[in-house]
Amino acid sequence: MDGEAVRSVPLYYRQTVAPIPEKRFFEDYLGDKMEERLQKILSRYGVASRRKAEELISERRVRVNGNTASLGDTAVDGEDVIEVDGVRLKKEPERL
């Protein structure tokens, strides 16, 4: 009787949807460090606000691993070397 009930249900009701990966999956895959936009990293370090950081990047004053950065670039904080006007950003900023 159960088999007949399953066959009477349209196919699209029986299809399962793939589960959305949990955050833990991304942490396992990418490690603890995730890429962030340069504007966010620069603002967290107190170099400039995000809007001002965009101006610094468009003025070609920011370098990541020795390469000039462009808008939309990302970096892994703590692993990539980020320089502003030739001055390297120091360690992770202290949290209050």
N, C-alpha and C positions, 0 to 999 in steps of 0.2 A: 504494500500500500504506500509506503514512504517513497519508493522508487517511482511510482506513478505520479505522485505529487510533485516531485522534482522535475519530471519531464514536462509537466503541464505549465510550469513557470517559464516565462520567456527567458531566453538566453541572457539578455542584457541585465536581468536581475540577479543572475547567478555569477556573473563575473565579479571578481574581487578587485579592489583598488589597491595598488601598491602603497604600503605605508610610507608616510613622510619620514625621512631620516631624522633621527633625534640629534640634538646638539652634540651629544657624546660621540656620535659617528664622526662628525667633523673634527672634534678634538683628537680622536684617535688617528684620523687620517692625516691631519695637518700638524699635529702636535699641539703644544700649549700656545705657541705663537701663531697669530693669524695676521694676514696682510691687512693693513689699514691705509687709507688715503693719506698722502703726505700732509695735507692741510690739517687733518686731525692730530697727527703726531706733533707737528710744529706748534699747534695751539696748546696741546697738553704740556709741552715743555716750556711754555710761556714765551716762545719766540715772537709770536704774533697771533692775532685772532685768525679764524679760518679764512675770512675774506682777505685780510692783509697777507696771509700765507699764500693765497692764490695769486696775489700781485707779485710776491717774491718769486714764485715759481715761474710766472709768465715773463718776468724780467730776467730769467735764467740765472738767478742768484743761488739756487738750491741744487746740490749734487747728491746723488745716491750711488754709492760704490764707485765713485769717480766719474760717473756719467751725469750730464746735465739732465735734470728732471723736467718733465712737462706736465701740464695739467692732466689730472686723471691717473697719474702714476701712483703705485702703491709700494709699500715697504713693510718689512717685518721689523718691528721695533726691537732693538737689542741685538739683532743679527746683521742688519744692513747698516752701512756707514753713511750717515746723513750729515752733510755739511751745508751751512748757510754762510755765504760770503767768505768761504774758506775756513770757517771755524766749525770743528766737529762737535755735534751734540754729545753731551756727556751722558752718564748713566740715567736710568729710569728716574723721573722726578719723584720726589717724596710726596706721599699722600698725607693730607691733614686729617 
